[in-house]
Amino acid sequence: MPGIRRLVLDVLKPHEPSKLILARRLSLLKGVEGVNLSLYELDQETENIKITIEGNDLNYDEIRDVIEEHGAVIHSVDEIAAGKKLVEEVETLQDR
C-alpha cells in the first residue's frame, strides 16, 4: 500500500543549527528521496522556513522528531500527497 509521498511543512527554527545541517539530516531518513528548504522570514533569533520532502512512505513522526531535535517546531502541515502517483495542483477559475 503506497504511503505519504510529499509533505510541505511550515517550520520555525533558530538560526543554529543551520538550514544546511537540517536539510542533510532530513535527507538521511528512510524513504526520503529529496528535501527542499526555503527561507520565508528572518528575524533576530529565528527563521521561518518551508520544508518540502518527497519520497516513498514518508514517516511523519520521524520527520517531526528530527525537526524538533534541531530546536525547530512545525507550525503547520501545508500539503500532503499520498498514493501511487504525485498529483500536482492545477489552476482553476476560482484561483484567478
Summary of the structure (lengths in Angstrom):
residues: 96
radius of gyration: 14.2
end to end distance: 36.2
largest distance: 44.6
contacts: 246
relative contact order: 0.32
helix: 23%
strand: 44%
